[in-house]
Amino acid sequence: MNKVLTKAEEQVMQTLWKLERAGLKAVTDSMPDPKPHTSTVATILKILSEKGFIHVEPIGRMHFYSPAISKEEYSGKRIEGIAYSYFDGSFNQVISHMVKSKNVSIEDLELLIAQLKGKK
């Protein structure tokens, strides 16, 4: 899945990732203030379903929604997309940029190195 979420879709997905499975009212109630109107959330959930980001489970007159993609899977694909779009696919350049902008500490880099060594 290489589709990108809009800002509004991402807000709904963030809520759904936290809730794991919920109806429309629970999703709307769990969103940060200012909360969007219920009909807006319903429209976004319909779009997310059409895009394949969520599963819809009808039970009686209610619908329950759950993520079809994990937050980790989506964020990983987004990071890869950013690396290819803005850094010619070089994760070295991504990390170098993060170091230069002081968004990565030495401890973070040491943890990364340890994780990479553990993969070998």
C-alpha positions in Angstrom: 0.0 0.0 0.0 1.7 3.2 -1.1 -1.2 5.5 -0.6 -0.7 8.6 1.6 -3.2 9.8 4.2 -4.5 13.3 4.1 -4.1 15.3 7.4 -7.8 14.7 8.3 -7.5 11.0 7.4 -4.4 10.7 9.5 -6.1 12.2 12.5 -8.9 9.6 12.2 -6.3 6.8 11.8 -4.3 8.0 14.8 -7.5 7.7 16.8 -8.4 4.3 15.4 -4.9 3.0 16.0 -5.3 3.9 19.7 -8.8 2.4 19.9 -8.1 -0.7 17.8 -11.8 -1.2 17.1 -14.6 1.3 17.5 -17.9 2.6 16.3 -18.4 6.1 14.8 -19.4 7.7 18.1 -16.3 6.3 19.9 -14.0 7.5 17.1 -15.5 11.0 17.1 -15.5 11.2 20.9 -11.9 10.1 21.1 -10.6 12.7 18.6 -8.7 15.8 19.9 -10.5 19.1 20.3 -11.9 20.8 18.4 -13.7 17.6 17.5 -14.9 17.3 13.9 -18.6 16.8 13.3 -19.8 13.2 13.3 -20.8 13.3 9.6 -17.3 14.5 8.7 -15.7 11.5 10.6 -18.2 9.2 8.9 -17.2 10.5 5.5 -13.5 10.1 6.3 -14.1 6.5 7.6 -15.8 5.7 4.3 -12.8 7.1 2.3 -10.4 5.2 4.5 -12.4 2.0 3.9 -12.3 2.6 0.1 -8.6 3.2 0.2 -8.1 0.0 2.1 -6.8 1.5 5.4 -9.6 0.2 7.6 -11.9 -2.8 7.9 -15.6 -2.2 8.4 -17.6 -4.7 10.4 -21.4 -4.1 10.2 -23.2 -5.4 13.3 -26.9 -4.7 13.1 -27.4 -1.1 12.3 -23.9 -0.2 13.6 -20.6 -0.3 12.0 -17.3 -1.0 13.7 -14.0 0.1 12.3 -10.5 -1.3 12.8 -7.2 -0.6 11.1 -6.2 -2.7 8.1 -2.7 -1.5 8.4 -0.6 -1.0 11.6 0.8 2.4 12.6 4.3 0.9 12.3 3.7 -0.4 8.8 2.2 2.9 7.6 4.9 5.1 9.2 7.7 2.9 7.8 6.3 3.2 4.3 5.9 7.0 4.7 9.6 7.3 5.9 10.7 5.3 2.9 8.7 7.5 0.7 10.2 10.6 2.1 13.7 9.2 1.8 13.1 8.4 -1.9 11.3 11.7 -2.6 13.6 14.1 -0.8 16.9 12.3 -0.2 17.4 10.2 -3.4 16.6 7.1 -1.5 19.6 7.6 0.8 18.8 6.8 4.5 22.4 8.0 5.2 21.3 11.5 4.0 18.1 11.3 6.0 20.0 10.5 9.2 22.7 13.1 8.3 19.9 15.7 8.0 18.4 14.7 11.3 21.8 15.0 13.0 22.5 18.4 11.4 19.0 19.7 12.6 19.7 18.3 16.1 16.8 15.9 16.0 18.9 12.9 16.7 21.2 12.5 19.7 24.4 10.4 20.1 22.4 8.0 22.3 19.8 7.6 19.5 22.6 6.9 17.0 24.2 4.4 19.3 20.9 2.6 19.7 20.5 2.5 15.9 24.0 1.0 15.5 23.2 -1.6 18.2 20.0 -2.5 16.4 21.8 -2.7 13.0 24.5 -5.0 14.5 21.8 -7.2 16.0 20.3 -7.8 12.6 23.5 -9.3 11.2 
